[in-house]
């Protein structure tokens, strides 16, 4: 069923423009042109020749390529990183979904795909810290889908740095019967009562690997 939406003329213009605001994707539009002769004396129009027609179908408009952000821009292995899309729109008003692809570089060589999330309507995805290790470069890219076609963002990267160990707690006591009041025959024991924790040492936080190990150096000083 056709419906006449707009009529222009008679006019001397060699074109007629139909605004994009009047069209929607998957619509079929047809233009008719009837050329007329205008008689200035009688001020009448006379039609000549056949009616000319041309047709076109409105196709899907791709989503815009969004701005990609990673926050924080760098951090240690105790932090999560969030990849977020911004300033994305679809001229057809289609509902958009996103596919987040995280890849990492262990320090040299090529990137290895590590995590793929989606399709999802969420405008961000968070890389959990247990997947990262120090001195890695992580890269995020996003594929935007409007249900008919996709666009892919450029990649954005972030680097992970070393996480410092926590400070341990120590105590110094004698090895004799009264540890808090040692005598000259008692040896002294310097003991760590709360160990230092290094997130880079815990396999559960480093994709099953032990990256760092905490070691202790003891020094003795005598007060004169």
Helices and strands as residue ranges (DSSP letters): G 20-22, E 28-33, E 36-39, E 44-47, E 52-57, E 67-71, E 74-76, E 81-86, E 97-105, E 112-120, E 124-127, G 129-131, E 137-145, E 150-152, E 156-161, E 169-174, G 179-181, E 188-194, G 199-201, G 203-205
